[in-house]
Amino acid sequence: MAYFRPVSYPERPEAAVSPSPAASSDDVIQIEDLRKRFGRKEVVCGLTFFVPPRMLFGFLGPNGAGKSTTLYMLLGLVRPSGGAMSIFGRSVRALEVKRRVGSLIEQPAFYGYLTGRKNLELLGRLT
């Protein structure tokens, strides 16, 4: 089972070193015992982590570790095989959550001759 907690957690410093951290109602993202199976292959197995407000959180790992699958589940694009997830204390499938979350998974393709704002405007028009 994997537990992830940001290294710096000023509101609850003891949670950063806890072997089994507990969720706080303030956490922006809560994932508990998340699982995903494709056929016989389990690609996400018992993943648990919580992201507090105002925290920059990185999700790193080797190829095939389940990072993209986890993000797809968190965005409501893939159904988990088990576990629980919430964003802002609500279901990841809730419309108010989807309105507040943006994502770009995998390799982004940006035009180098456009500004960051123009690239985002173009991407917004495409979707």
Phi, psi and omega in degrees: 000138182250135175237132179237138177215137177303146181295317181258118181220082189297328183286326182221073187299330181293336181290335182293334182249002181293134180291337180222079187295146179258148179288151173248150179295343179277344184300135181286318178238133176230121176232124182229122177052043182289136181222145174216130180236132172247104185064235180272350185265122176266114185264337173229125188228103173065038182282130178225126169199159182227138180243117181282166178297153176059029181242131173276123187237125177258142181240095188243152176174168181289167176303138178082006182281346179101013181297307182296318179299318178298316179294321177298320178293318180298328179274358180079017181270338179227135179279132177288156175278340179187169179098184183223144179219147172209152174233130183057029179077009182238165176299144179294343179269354181293137183300320181294332176288314181299328179289337184259356185244136174236153181209155173213101184259148182081211185269118178286144176247111179244152176270120184294338182273355177257155175288167177302318180298316180294322176299316179293320177299317179296314179299320177298321179291327180290329182266000000 
